Amino acid sequence: MATSDNLHMFEDHPRWEEYKFEKLRPSTTSSSPGKRVKKRYQPRRSLVRKEGKSNVAYRGIRNKGLHYVKDFYNSLLDLKWRYAFLVLFGGFLASYLTFAILYWVLGYVHGDFHNLHNPHWVPCFMKVTSFWDSLLFSIETQSTVGYGTLYPSPECGAANIPLVFLQMTLGVLLEAVILGMVFVKIARPKNRCQTIMFSRSVCVCQEDGEMCLQIRVGDLRSKTHLIDASVYAMVVQKNICKEKYVYPLYQHNMELTSNGIKEKIFLIWPMVLSHKITENSPLWNVRPEDLFLDKFEMIIFLEGTIETTGELMQSRTSYSASEIIWGHRFARIEEYDEKSNSWCIDFVRFDNVVPSQTPKCSAKEAQLLYKGTGIFKNLEKGSSGKRRAQSETDDIDSVSIASVDSYGTASESHSDNNDDDDITRRHSTASL
């Protein structure tokens, strides 16, 4: 096994993920025992920032600039505004200067500047006596404001007419490209994401007897809404397949539902999106203490059609494991105002959460705990069975809140009671 501090993906051992932390472990034979060492486990950096921008850097791309040049128009659209204005003013200035030089060279070759005081001389461009006159003539030609004292002469019609035609044609094309770029940047659908709100944190609570994860999303626009909006999510974490191959950024599907309409939502008012933590969920084995390790990230996508423009928009955000609040749910923000005869939404409480009785264990452990008490069987019986199951549910909730502070506390006590019963039955059988 290599002992170098540099880790190479293709040169090191295929199972380098299993022992790479040994290289980062601080040495016990340090010359300075009082020296502080770095932590082995650093908090995970997000792949997607809160505002939806990617936090991924690409390296080792050959001819990267050439690829961007081939996709020239989209490259212009992705420019920041300061560079976009630089392209706007720089493009027009370069065009003006280029044709001004051509006009000046044409006049110089024709001999206009050598016959300025010859009253019988007919120049190519009337009243153009210097380079600054050529620049002004170029601006008048491309902007089509109309010729004043400076105008072309038919004396050099074979040269100046094609040059004027070329500048006007290229000027129209340049205006269409640059002004179109500015307009599209102003009206880009991603700007609609500025009025989409996601909750600051994520809640894990118990609802309808199941563990679920909840996220709140809202739209600040009350007059126009997204059409055919849908939401989906994924969990990104490390995954090791059966062949011991490591995927450091493996994407797991995470289904989100809004009330009873699955992934389709209509954001007339803020909605609470729920994810049922079942056996197929990537959060099935996650316990409250696992959230401190911060080893996974949830990325939320909301897509819809803008009602005013008909364009498709997508809003993104992400949550780390440390942003999950266990045992809480979102506070109610909908209230009916009898004075205005309308429902009012209080966005001041948009991120507020309230405590909720939730087992302090993973969803898998909670299901085993509930099955051990026979609650699921009682729920299938009649009304008396439902009342009995409800009382047992309350009991198990209190047990979960009070005693299931760490993994296996309640299950261990349950197994100890079963062992005591087995020992008692064995003694009674031996005595008989």
C-alpha positions as CSV (number, residue, x, y, z in Angstrom):
1,M,0.0,0.0,0.0
2,A,1.4,3.4,-1.0
3,T,2.3,5.8,1.8
4,S,2.4,9.0,-0.2
5,D,0.1,11.9,0.8
6,N,-1.0,12.3,-2.8
7,L,-4.1,10.3,-3.8
8,H,-4.3,9.4,-7.5
9,M,-7.6,8.0,-8.7
10,F,-6.0,5.7,-11.4
11,E,-2.6,5.0,-9.8
12,D,-3.6,4.1,-6.3
13,H,-5.2,0.9,-5.0
14,P,-8.7,0.3,-6.4
15,R,-10.1,0.4,-2.9
16,W,-8.4,3.6,-1.9
17,E,-11.7,5.0,-0.5
18,E,-11.4,2.5,2.4
19,Y,-8.0,3.5,3.6
20,K,-7.5,7.1,2.4
21,F,-8.4,8.4,5.9
22,E,-5.4,6.5,7.2
23,K,-3.2,8.9,5.2
24,L,-4.9,11.9,6.8
25,R,-4.7,10.6,10.3
26,P,-2.4,12.7,12.4
27,S,0.9,11.1,13.5
28,T,1.2,10.2,17.2
29,T,5.0,10.7,17.0
30,S,4.8,14.4,16.3
31,S,7.8,16.6,17.2
32,S,5.5,19.3,18.6
33,P,2.8,17.6,20.8
34,G,1.1,20.8,21.6
35,K,0.5,21.6,17.9
36,R,-3.1,21.6,16.8
37,V,-4.0,19.3,13.9
38,K,-6.9,19.6,11.5
39,K,-10.1,17.7,11.9
40,R,-10.4,14.5,9.9
41,Y,-14.0,15.0,9.0
42,Q,-14.7,18.4,7.4
43,P,-18.3,19.5,6.9
44,R,-19.7,18.6,3.4
45,R,-19.7,21.4,0.8
46,S,-22.9,21.8,-1.0
47,L,-23.2,20.9,-4.7
48,V,-26.0,23.4,-5.3
49,R,-26.1,26.7,-3.5
50,K,-29.2,28.0,-1.9
51,E,-29.9,30.3,-4.8
52,G,-29.8,27.4,-7.2
53,K,-26.3,27.9,-8.7
54,S,-24.0,25.0,-9.2
55,N,-21.0,24.6,-7.0
56,V,-19.1,22.3,-9.3
57,A,-15.8,23.3,-11.1
58,Y,-14.6,21.6,-14.3
59,R,-11.0,21.0,-14.9
60,G,-8.9,19.3,-17.7
61,I,-11.1,20.3,-20.6
62,R,-9.1,20.7,-23.7
63,N,-9.9,23.6,-26.1
64,K,-12.5,24.8,-23.7
65,G,-12.5,28.3,-25.2
66,L,-13.1,26.8,-28.7
67,H,-16.2,25.0,-27.5
68,Y,-17.6,28.3,-26.0
69,V,-16.9,30.1,-29.3
70,K,-18.8,27.6,-31.3
71,D,-21.7,28.2,-28.9
72,F,-21.2,31.9,-29.3
73,Y,-24.7,33.2,-28.6
74,N,-25.3,31.1,-25.5
75,S,-21.9,32.2,-24.3
76,L,-23.0,35.8,-24.6
77,L,-26.2,35.1,-22.7
78,D,-24.2,33.6,-19.8
79,L,-22.0,36.7,-19.5
80,K,-22.4,38.8,-16.4
81,W,-24.1,42.2,-16.9
82,R,-20.9,44.2,-16.7
83,Y,-19.4,42.1,-19.5
84,A,-22.6,42.3,-21.4
85,F,-22.5,46.1,-21.4
86,L,-18.9,46.0,-22.3
87,V,-19.8,43.9,-25.4
88,L,-22.6,46.3,-26.2
89,F,-20.6,49.5,-26.2
90,G,-17.4,47.8,-27.4
91,G,-19.1,46.2,-30.4
92,F,-20.6,49.4,-31.7
93,L,-17.4,51.4,-31.0
94,A,-15.3,48.8,-32.9
95,S,-17.7,48.9,-35.9
96,Y,-17.7,52.7,-36.0
97,L,-13.9,52.9,-35.8
98,T,-13.3,50.2,-38.4
99,F,-15.4,51.8,-41.1
100,A,-14.1,55.3,-40.1
101,I,-10.6,54.0,-40.9
102,L,-11.8,52.6,-44.2
103,Y,-13.5,55.9,-45.2
104,W,-10.3,57.8,-44.2
105,V,-8.1,55.5,-46.2
106,L,-10.4,55.7,-49.3
107,G,-10.3,59.5,-49.1
108,Y,-6.5,59.5,-48.7
109,V,-6.0,57.2,-51.6
110,H,-8.3,59.3,-53.8
111,G,-6.3,62.4,-52.8
112,D,-9.0,64.3,-51.0
113,F,-6.7,65.4,-48.2
114,H,-4.1,66.8,-50.6
115,N,-6.6,68.9,-52.4
116,L,-8.5,70.5,-49.5
117,H,-8.0,74.0,-50.9
118,N,-8.7,73.1,-54.6
119,P,-12.1,74.5,-55.4
120,H,-12.4,72.3,-58.5
121,W,-11.7,69.1,-56.7
122,V,-14.6,66.7,-56.0
123,P,-13.9,64.4,-53.0
124,C,-15.4,61.0,-52.3
125,F,-17.0,62.3,-49.1
126,M,-18.1,65.9,-49.0
127,K,-16.8,68.1,-46.1
128,V,-14.6,65.2,-44.8
129,T,-11.3,66.8,-44.0
130,S,-9.9,64.7,-41.2
131,F,-10.2,61.3,-39.4
132,W,-12.7,62.8,-36.9
133,D,-14.9,63.7,-39.8
134,S,-14.6,60.2,-41.1
135,L,-15.7,58.9,-37.6
136,L,-18.7,61.1,-37.6
137,F,-19.7,60.1,-41.1
138,S,-19.4,56.4,-40.0
139,I,-21.7,57.0,-37.0
140,E,-24.2,58.8,-39.2
141,T,-24.2,56.0,-41.8
142,Q,-24.6,53.1,-39.3
143,S,-27.2,54.8,-37.1
144,T,-29.2,56.0,-40.1
145,V,-29.8,59.4,-38.5
146,G,-29.5,61.1,-41.9
147,Y,-26.7,62.9,-43.6
148,G,-26.1,66.6,-42.9
149,T,-23.1,68.5,-44.1
150,L,-21.2,65.1,-44.5
151,Y,-22.5,63.0,-47.4
152,P,-21.0,60.6,-50.0
153,S,-20.2,61.9,-53.5
154,P,-20.9,60.1,-56.7
155,E,-17.3,60.8,-57.8
156,C,-16.2,57.6,-56.1
157,G,-19.4,55.7,-56.5
158,A,-17.6,52.5,-57.4
159,A,-15.9,52.5,-54.0
160,N,-17.9,54.5,-51.4
161,I,-21.3,53.1,-52.3
162,P,-20.4,49.4,-51.7
163,L,-18.6,50.5,-48.5
164,V,-21.7,52.4,-47.2
165,F,-23.9,49.5,-48.1
166,L,-21.7,47.0,-46.3
167,Q,-21.6,49.1,-43.1
168,M,-25.4,49.6,-43.0
169,T,-26.0,45.9,-43.6
170,L,-23.5,44.8,-40.9
171,G,-24.8,47.5,-38.6
172,V,-28.3,46.1,-38.7
173,L,-27.0,42.6,-38.0
174,L,-24.9,43.8,-35.1
175,E,-27.8,45.6,-33.6
176,A,-30.0,42.6,-33.9
177,V,-27.4,40.3,-32.2
178,I,-26.4,42.7,-29.4
179,L,-29.8,44.2,-28.6
180,G,-31.4,40.8,-28.8
181,M,-28.8,39.5,-26.3
182,V,-29.7,42.3,-23.9
183,F,-33.4,41.7,-24.3
184,V,-33.1,38.0,-23.7
185,K,-31.0,38.5,-20.6
186,I,-33.6,40.8,-19.2
187,A,-36.5,38.4,-20.0
188,R,-34.7,35.1,-19.1
189,P,-37.0,32.6,-17.4
190,K,-34.5,32.1,-14.6
191,N,-35.3,35.5,-13.3
192,R,-38.7,34.2,-12.3
193,C,-36.9,32.1,-9.7
194,Q,-36.4,35.2,-7.6
195,T,-40.0,35.1,-6.6
196,I,-40.0,31.4,-5.6
197,M,-39.3,30.8,-1.9
198,F,-38.1,27.6,-0.2
199,S,-38.1,27.1,3.5
200,R,-34.8,27.8,5.3
201,S,-34.8,24.3,6.8
202,V,-36.4,20.8,6.4
203,C,-38.5,19.1,9.0
204,V,-38.8,15.4,9.9
205,C,-42.0,14.5,11.7
206,Q,-44.6,11.7,12.0
207,E,-47.8,12.0,10.0
208,D,-50.6,9.5,9.6
209,G,-48.4,6.9,11.4
210,E,-45.4,7.3,9.0
211,M,-42.2,9.2,9.2
212,C,-42.0,11.9,6.6
213,L,-39.8,14.7,5.6
214,Q,-41.4,18.1,4.8
215,I,-40.3,21.2,2.8
216,R,-42.3,24.4,2.4
217,V,-42.3,26.2,-1.0
218,G,-44.2,29.4,-1.9
219,D,-44.7,31.9,-4.7
220,L,-44.5,35.6,-3.9
221,R,-46.7,36.6,-6.9
222,S,-50.3,36.6,-6.0
223,K,-51.7,37.6,-9.4
224,T,-49.9,35.4,-11.9
225,H,-49.0,31.8,-11.1
226,L,-47.0,29.0,-12.6
227,I,-48.9,26.7,-15.0
228,D,-48.5,22.9,-14.7
229,A,-45.9,23.2,-12.0
230,S,-44.2,20.0,-10.8
231,V,-41.6,19.3,-8.1
232,Y,-39.1,16.5,-7.7
233,A,-36.0,15.9,-5.6
234,M,-32.9,13.7,-5.2
235,V,-30.5,12.8,-2.5
236,V,-26.8,12.9,-3.3
237,Q,-24.5,10.8,-1.2
238,K,-21.7,8.2,-1.4
239,N,-22.7,4.8,-2.6
240,I,-20.7,1.6,-2.8
241,C,-21.9,-1.2,-5.1
242,K,-21.5,-4.9,-4.6
243,E,-18.3,-4.9,-6.6
244,K,-16.8,-2.4,-4.1
245,Y,-16.8,0.4,-6.6
246,V,-17.4,3.8,-5.0
247,Y,-19.7,6.5,-6.4
248,P,-18.9,9.6,-4.4
249,L,-21.8,11.6,-5.8
250,Y,-24.6,9.0,-6.3
251,Q,-28.1,10.3,-7.0
252,H,-31.0,8.7,-5.3
253,N,-34.6,9.5,-6.3
254,M,-36.7,11.1,-3.6
255,E,-40.4,11.4,-4.3
256,L,-42.3,14.5,-3.1
257,T,-46.0,14.9,-2.8
258,S,-48.2,17.8,-2.0
259,N,-51.3,16.8,-0.1
260,G,-53.0,14.2,-2.4
261,I,-51.9,15.4,-5.8
262,K,-48.5,13.7,-6.0
263,E,-45.7,15.8,-7.7
264,K,-48.1,18.3,-9.4
265,I,-48.6,21.5,-7.4
266,F,-50.5,24.8,-7.9
267,L,-48.9,27.6,-5.9
268,I,-51.8,29.8,-5.2
269,W,-50.6,29.7,-1.6
270,P,-47.5,28.2,0.0
271,M,-47.5,24.4,0.0
272,V,-45.8,21.8,2.3
273,L,-44.2,19.1,0.3
274,S,-43.9,15.7,2.0
275,H,-41.7,12.7,1.4
276,K,-42.8,9.5,3.0
277,I,-39.7,7.7,4.5
278,T,-40.4,4.2,3.4
279,E,-38.2,1.2,2.6
280,N,-37.6,2.7,-0.9
281,S,-36.5,6.0,0.5
282,P,-32.8,6.9,0.8
283,L,-33.5,8.2,4.3
284,W,-34.8,4.9,5.5
285,N,-31.9,4.2,7.9
286,V,-31.1,7.8,8.8
287,R,-31.2,8.5,12.6
288,P,-31.2,11.9,14.3
289,E,-27.5,11.5,15.4
290,D,-26.5,10.8,11.7
291,L,-27.5,14.4,10.8
292,F,-24.4,15.7,12.6
293,L,-22.1,13.8,10.2
294,D,-23.6,15.9,7.2
295,K,-22.9,13.1,4.7
296,F,-25.7,13.7,2.2
297,E,-27.4,16.6,0.4
298,M,-30.9,17.0,-0.9
299,I,-31.5,18.9,-4.1
300,I,-35.0,20.2,-4.9
301,F,-36.3,21.1,-8.4
302,L,-39.4,23.1,-9.1
303,E,-40.5,23.4,-12.8
304,G,-43.4,25.3,-14.3
305,T,-44.5,27.4,-17.2
306,I,-44.6,31.2,-16.7
307,E,-48.2,32.4,-17.2
308,T,-47.3,35.7,-18.8
309,T,-44.6,34.6,-21.3
310,G,-45.3,30.9,-21.7
311,E,-41.6,30.0,-21.1
312,L,-40.4,27.1,-19.0
313,M,-38.6,27.9,-15.7
314,Q,-36.8,25.9,-13.2
315,S,-36.0,26.8,-9.6
316,R,-33.5,24.9,-7.5
317,T,-32.2,24.8,-4.0
318,S,-30.4,22.3,-1.7
319,Y,-30.4,21.2,1.9
320,S,-27.6,19.6,3.8
321,A,-28.2,17.0,6.5
322,S,-27.4,19.6,9.2
323,E,-30.3,21.7,8.0
324,I,-32.9,19.0,8.9
325,I,-34.8,19.7,12.1
326,W,-36.0,16.4,13.7
327,G,-39.3,16.3,15.6
328,H,-40.8,19.5,14.2
329,R,-43.3,20.5,11.5
330,F,-44.0,23.8,9.8
331,A,-46.3,26.3,11.6
332,R,-49.6,27.2,10.1
333,I,-49.6,30.5,8.1
334,E,-53.0,30.4,6.5
335,E,-55.8,32.5,8.1
336,Y,-59.2,33.6,6.9
337,D,-59.8,37.3,7.2
338,E,-63.6,38.0,7.6
339,K,-63.2,41.7,6.9
340,S,-61.8,41.2,3.5
341,N,-63.5,37.9,2.9
342,S,-60.3,36.3,1.7
343,W,-57.5,33.9,2.9
344,C,-54.4,35.7,4.1
345,I,-50.9,34.2,4.1
346,D,-48.5,35.4,6.7
347,F,-45.0,35.1,5.2
348,V,-43.5,36.2,8.5
349,R,-44.0,32.7,9.8
350,F,-43.0,31.0,6.5
351,D,-39.9,29.4,8.1
352,N,-41.4,28.9,11.6
353,V,-41.6,25.4,13.0
354,V,-43.4,23.9,15.9
355,P,-42.5,20.7,17.9
356,S,-44.2,17.5,16.9
357,Q,-44.1,14.1,18.7
358,T,-41.7,12.0,16.6
359,P,-39.7,8.9,17.5
360,K,-36.0,9.7,18.0
361,C,-34.9,6.9,15.8
362,S,-34.8,6.0,12.1
363,A,-37.9,5.2,10.1
364,K,-36.8,1.6,9.9
365,E,-36.4,1.3,13.7
366,A,-39.7,3.1,14.2
367,Q,-41.5,0.6,12.0
368,L,-40.0,-2.4,13.9
369,L,-41.0,-0.7,17.2
370,Y,-44.6,-0.3,16.1
371,K,-44.8,-3.8,14.7
372,G,-43.6,-5.2,18.0
373,T,-46.6,-3.7,19.8
374,G,-49.1,-5.1,17.3
375,I,-50.6,-1.7,16.4
376,F,-50.8,-2.5,12.7
377,K,-53.0,-5.5,13.4
378,N,-55.3,-3.5,15.7
379,L,-55.7,-0.8,13.0
380,E,-57.4,-3.4,10.7
381,K,-60.1,-4.2,13.3
382,G,-63.4,-2.4,14.0
383,S,-64.1,0.8,15.9
384,S,-63.1,-0.7,19.2
385,G,-59.9,-1.9,17.7
386,K,-59.2,1.6,16.3
387,R,-59.7,3.2,19.7
388,R,-57.4,0.5,21.3
389,A,-54.8,1.1,18.6
390,Q,-55.0,4.8,19.1
391,S,-54.4,4.4,22.8
392,E,-51.4,2.1,22.1
393,T,-50.2,4.6,19.5
394,D,-50.2,7.3,22.2
395,D,-48.3,5.0,24.5
396,I,-45.7,4.2,22.0
397,D,-45.3,7.8,21.1
398,S,-44.6,8.7,24.7
399,V,-42.2,5.7,24.9
400,S,-40.4,7.0,21.8
401,I,-40.1,10.5,23.0
402,A,-39.0,9.6,26.5
403,S,-36.8,6.5,26.1
404,V,-35.8,6.1,22.5
405,D,-33.0,8.6,22.7
406,S,-30.5,6.4,21.0
407,Y,-30.6,3.4,18.8
408,G,-32.0,0.2,20.2
409,T,-33.1,1.4,23.7
410,A,-36.7,0.4,23.4
411,S,-35.9,-2.7,21.3
412,E,-33.3,-3.9,23.8
413,S,-35.8,-3.6,26.7
414,H,-38.4,-5.5,24.7
415,S,-35.9,-8.3,24.0
416,D,-34.8,-8.5,27.6
417,N,-38.5,-9.0,28.7
418,N,-38.9,-11.8,26.2
419,D,-35.7,-13.4,27.5
420,D,-37.1,-13.3,31.1
421,D,-40.3,-14.9,30.0
422,D,-38.5,-17.7,28.2
423,I,-36.4,-18.4,31.4
424,T,-39.6,-18.4,33.5
425,R,-41.3,-20.9,31.2
426,R,-38.2,-23.2,31.2
427,H,-38.1,-23.3,35.0
428,S,-41.8,-24.1,35.2
429,T,-41.5,-26.9,32.7
430,A,-38.5,-28.4,34.6
431,S,-40.4,-28.3,37.9
432,L,-43.4,-30.2,36.3
